[in-house]
């Protein structure tokens, strides 16, 4: 009888154990996670047990999910390996990226959205490389973001945003400040330079590109950008610059002033809707062709 009892108990355990394993949430990823200045990356990144860094939270967030900030804090540089939204609106999440890149996007078909984020390359003696570097993906959206102090003099670096995809990709900026970046005459607040078969389209609205070395915006390749309601001022060499390929910039209601050269056209076109303020630069330059009709 005792033998039979032990057999029944053992059989029950063998049935329950696999079920418990299947139901375990240990490997599950949440659609929404949280970070806090007093969090810990060993936590599950829930609201009551938040993580410490963006990188830690990304590893526990499902593709297409969202990370929110419970309080202001420095949450570290990260690489986006999946579609993700990081929204620190109302709290302001910080990334201090001395000697490195603040945000790297380099994965196929990902969409990355950042809101309420400060990305800082650090003091001049320990300068950052790129604020945001986009090499592969579908789209990048920034809203209420400041990028500053990325002043690396290494070749191709020292840009607030480097957008250089090898496939079709989109960039959307709204209420973004890019200031005090650039380590050489070829760097820029925003460098758009698709590679290979890369095609870039984008809209930049309410963007402030101020006091960057090199250019405010530098575009090349197969690039089409709309720039509206923006300020491009105090950039050492150029305000708006096209370099090579067939880039097209369409500009409306934007102030371009106090730059070395306001508009520098080496390729493609920089067109105006006739609502801009282009004056007070070392050399103003001129928009391409006729003013675009407004309908």
Residue, then its C-alpha position, 0 to 999 in steps of 0.5 A: x500500500x505504501x509503495x502504491x501511495x509513493x507511486x501516485x505521489x511521484x506520478x503527480x509530481x511528474x505531471x505538475x512539474x512540466x506544467x509549472x515549467x511551461x507556465x513560468x514567466x521567467x523568460x517572458x518579456x513585458x510590453x511595458x517596462x520601467x527604469x528608475x535612478x534607484x532601480x536594479x537591472x536584476x529586477x523584472x523592470x516592472x513599475x514596482x521593481x524597475x531597472x537601472x538602465x535603458x540597456x537592462x530594460x530593453x532586454x526585458x521588453x518585448x519588440x515594439x514595447x515601451x520603456x518609461x522613466x519613473x523619475x529623472x536619472x542617468x540611464x546609460x547608452x544603449x544599442x537598439x536591437x528591436x523596435x522600441x519606444x523610450x518615453x521619459x516625457x515629464x521626467x527627462x531621462x539622461x544618457x551620458x555617453x563620454x567616449x562612446x555613442x549615446x544610442x546605436x540603431x543597427x538592426x533590420x526593420x526596427x522602429x525606434x522612438x525616443x521622447x523626453x531624453x537628454x543625450x550628452x557627450x560629456x565634458x570636452x576632455x572626454x568627448x562623445x563619438x555620436x549622439x545617435x547613430x543609425x546604421x540599419x532599421x526602418x525609422x527613427x523618431x525623436x521628440x523633445x530630445x536634446x543632443x549635445x557635446x559630441x565632439x570626437x575628431x575621429x573620421x566620420x564622428x562628432x555628429x549629433x545625429x549620424x543617419x547612414x542606413x544602407x536600405x530605405x529608412x525614415x527620420x522624423x524629428x520634432x522639438x529637438x535641440x542639437x547644440x555644441x557638437x562637431x569635431x571637424x569641418x566635415x561633422x554636423x549637427x545632423x549628418x544624413x549620408x545613406x550608403x550603398x542602396x540606402x534611401x532616406x526620407x524625413x521631416x524635421x520640424x521645430x529643430x534647433x541646430x545651434x553652435x555645431x562645428x561643421x554644418x547644422x545639416x549635412x546631406x548626401x546620397x539619395x536623401x529627401x528632407x523637409x525642414x520646417x519651423x526651425x532655427x539653424x544658427x551659429x554653426x561654424x562652417x555651414x548652416x545647410x550643406x549638400x555634399x554629394x549624390x542627389x540630396x533634396x532639402x525643402x525648407x520653409x519658415x526657417x531662420x538661417x543666420x550667424x553661420x559661416x555660410x548659410x547655404x552651401x550647395x555642392x549637389x542636389x538641391x536646397x529649395x525654399x517655400x519663400x517663408x525663410x529668413x536667410x541673412x546675417x551669415x558670413x556668406x548667405x548663399x542662395x536657395x536652388x531654383x525658383x521658390x516652391x509654390x504653396x497651395 
